[in-house]
């Protein structure tokens, strides 16, 4: 990230990423509790038009770089830029040459690169997923949404689209569909989301090339995988512990004929999904 890229980030978005919510907000200004000190009443003003801030209690202000320097108490611009990038993984306005994707009406421009952005890597760490595994299975996608440019972790699906995730955003670019990974096995594991899939392989790395995998990317895609699942002898389902997960499992069980199909949610029955189960299991180590 350079200085100009940082200055394109709305300070209001930056403060939100730090855990501060606007107490009062209008079209031109927003008031926050100060991120630089404790205050009883909100005394930190952001001018949304000029993208500048002023702390009335301290009598100082400036741009987003000055704010980062004040927070980390270091005048080094490189350190301030690094801190901003780590804290705002989705709001960086990159000047990349995007390629057009006509399949998506809102996310209509994107570019795909190897996953190496530090902010995204920190988010993956927060989810408890092995970094090297994520780099093998995922990409870094720069995309445009309503005239603004962002970046996120991208997980490819069978329609040449990407499921997109970062700390603040969840969506899809291109056509929505399931993802399929074949290793020539007669067993297949079915996951609802790609972070659950990555969580499973983080816990059981030997399984990466031993079994086949379907990641639905949404339970609505369950109707699309029936014919594919019929090719397997054994099917293990790792869906969410909610009503949608219940209905999806029963749908698969009723539609996939004469196959062994197992509901593996008993393994993580006390948790909403496999990723949360992974995080909990790591806390107990």
Beta strands, then each sheet from edge to edge (+ up, - down):
strand 1: 24-25
strand 2: 29-32
strand 3: 44-47
strand 4: 52-55
strand 5: 60-62
strand 6: 99-100
strand 7: 109-114
strand 8: 139-145
strand 9: 148-156
strand 10: 162-165
strand 11: 170-173
strand 12: 179-181
strand 13: 187-191
strand 14: 212-215
strand 15: 234-238
strand 16: 260-263
sheet 1: 1+ 2- 3+ 4- 5+
sheet 2: 6+ 7- 8+ 9- 10+ 11-
sheet 3: 12+ 14- 13- 15- 16-
end
